[in-house]
Amino acid sequence: MTRGGKKTVRDGPERRCIVSGESGDARHLIRFVVGPDNQIVPDLAGKLPGRGIWVSADRAALEQAEKKKSFARAARQAVTVPEGLADLVEKLLLRRVIDLISLARKSGLALAGYEKCRDLALKDEMAILIQAHDGSTRGKTKLRPPEGPDSYIGWLSAQELGLAFGREHVIHASLRAGGLSQAVVEEAARLKGLRTGIGGYAAGEDKTDA
């Protein structure tokens, strides 16, 4: 990611989803391993020992993998899958996103509040606009995300976004360009797959303060 929200494309290793059979960038999938007790364990950081089992970062794919015993076939052994696996992965991803935004805040890369976000945009220093999905639509349209893909995150609640800034709730936040900001984008993209129908910036929306 470069100044003003422009991104540097990085090629990551490809992995195959055990549900769809399609290969894709590992950053868009969830890695699982078989634990010592033969239980399937989400490995969001990709650092746990053992052979990786990959599923697309998508709620429907995870639910199908659980329902159709895809993990056992991929592991070639009997395994135990935690009940409500998709909900568990969503919770873990949410924690990662909140923690990363919090680290970005401490590094001076993340700001909260309408005025601060507006000033950052006017200086052409906003790389990512983050807005709470349960915030006022009228209020949110006063800010426009930077041009280009992956420049908007809109599937966190005001309370969840507030946790990253040590506040009760936050509606508007933004990220400057930087390594941590790219990590937020990647983890938030995986989280979005677990939160169907939430967030997104409507291209046809009136951006003026009517």
Buried (B, 14 or more C-beta within 10 A) or exposed (E): BEEBBEBEEEEEEEBBBBBBEEEBEBBBBBBBBBBEEEEBBBBBEBEBEBEBBBBBBBBEBBBBBBEEEBBBEBBEEEBEBEEEBBBBBBEBBBBBBBBBBBBBBEEEBBBBBBEBBBBBBEEEBBBBBBBBBBBEEEBBBBBBBBEEEBBBBBBBBBEBBBBBBEEEBBBBBBBBBBEBBBBBBBBBBBBBBBBEEBBEBEEEEEEEEE
